[in-house]
Amino acid sequence: MQKSLAPQILIALILGMVTGITIQLASSPEGIIQEYLVSGLFHAAGVMFVAMIKMLVVPLIFVSIVHAVCSLNDITQVGRLGVKTFGIYLGNTLFAIISAIVITLVIAPGTGANLGHVDQLVRSGQSELPSLLGMIINVVPVNPFQAVVEGNILQILFMAIITGIAIKKLENHETHSVSNAFSLANSVMMKLIGMVMSLAPYGVFFLTAKLAATLNGSSILSVLSYVVTCLLIMCLWLFVIYPILIGLVIKRSPMVFIRHTREQVMFALSTASSNASIPITYQTLIQKFKVPDHIAGFTVPLGATINMSGSAIYMTVAALFVANAWHVDLTLLELGTMGFTTFLLAVATGGIPGGAAVSTGVLLHTMGLPIEAMAIILATDRITDAGCTVTNVVGNTVAGILCSVGETAPEVSEDTPAKSESVAIDSATLQGKPDLC
């Protein structure tokens, strides 16, 4: 990614918010400006930009995973890397749930709120909690083409992994030829990502302008404590826990990590989609943190599906907020049940805008909490879901760096040549260092 892209995206983000707020204050909701500019130009341009990003997701996942498996010197590395990756992702999600429960119980958002009457009731039908066994069975696709069309990330991952293993088991000359083909395809995908990401400032401007022009401020103010608690816990993850953890790994200031992930943060804020952020996460790991291609190609697509610490925080805070606002006292056993349910739902949450809100509806229904509270959750979803996506996406980068420890020493590039301190890590730095994965 171009080094100048981060300030361009930031400027676009600010200009988009200013433009949207100005339009909302100066025009009527049914006016010509709202109809043709906001719902027309801004909406169309923003949707087209996100669609271009999502267009690359499925081919990028398949090509990068096959290329990653083919790049492994020993096929047994697939199993070891897979175990490490799953362990990091699931551990991160579990820790996020426990921390969110503790912090939310202390802050107690919604306590004393008079939310017994909601203008619009949002009711859902009976929803079954996804079973762990069912999720495992569903990994194997019955129809590979349907998996591609539906964008089922886990099934695409499965197909890519067994394809890479099959290539490694070919004769040496055949393996070399097919591996080279996927290596070239991977290079093409990187070029396509660079081309699309060069349009990011424009896409971010249109997306944020439409958001600011259509946001219902009154609905947000009524549940300010819920929104603030959500964002507070997510910021704790983004600016304290993740940077300190990676700072200990790369033996540099945590600010290095924050600086190198700023493009991810701004892009994820505008798209609110973990899947749409796969290309920029992949690019950040390889270019900024120098994580090997085969590790980034393996961890990033998988993380976009199961590394949902942000979604776990979102659902936990939402459920406890609803319980407080509707004066429902949850026992210790019920809190444990909620935590386990949230864990399964977070792993099953789709990496698309609004995915966490849908799972929150299932959680409320499962816990016997008033489903009409979904009106409030949905009214503020665009703000909380953006923070949720940023936490998910940056957590994916963290996992990629941690997985590279013990495989190949991660190193970090410099933003500017003027910095006197190098942040690259040589192999000697990690000699004798315990495997954090």
Number of C-alpha atoms within 10 A of each C-alpha: 16 8 10 8 16 22 14 15 23 18 15 23 25 15 17 26 21 16 18 26 19 14 21 21 10 10 13 12 14 8 10 12 16 21 13 12 15 23 15 13 15 23 18 14 17 21 15 12 21 21 13 15 21 20 12 19 21 22 16 24 24 26 22 30 33 29 29 26 27 27 19 16 9 10 15 10 13 17 10 10 18 16 13 17 25 18 14 23 24 19 14 19 26 22 13 22 26 16 15 25 19 11 14 20 14 9 13 19 25 22 16 11 15 12 16 11 9 13 8 11 13 15 14 13 9 9 12 10 16 14 13 13 8 9 14 10 10 13 17 16 17 10 9 14 11 12 19 16 9 10 16 18 24 21 20 24 22 16 19 22 21 14 18 27 17 14 21 23 13 12 9 10 9 13 17 14 12 17 21 15 14 20 19 14 17 24 14 14 20 17 12 16 21 16 12 16 21 14 14 22 21 18 27 29 26 27 27 26 29 26 21 20 24 16 17 13 11 10 15 18 12 15 20 15 17 28 22 13 23 27 22 14 21 27 17 13 20 23 14 14 14 21 22 19 15 22 17 11 21 25 15 19 14 20 15 18 25 20 14 20 23 17 23 21 21 21 27 29 24 25 27 26 27 30 28 25 29 28 26 22 27 27 21 21 27 23 17 19 24 21 28 21 19 19 28 28 27 27 27 28 30 23 27 28 23 24 34 34 31 33 33 33 30 33 32 27 26 29 23 27 29 25 23 20 21 19 16 14 10 14 9 9 9 12 16 14 14 22 21 14 21 28 23 20 26 29 23 21 24 24 26 19 20 20 20 28 23 18 24 28 27 24 25 22 19 17 18 11 17 18 21 20 26 24 17 22 27 19 17 22 22 20 18 28 29 25 26 31 35 27 29 31 33 27 26 31 26 21 25 29 27 24 27 25 19 16 14 16 23 26 23 21 17 18 12 8 9 7 9 8 9 12 17 18 19 13 11 9 14 18 10 8 11 9 13 12 17
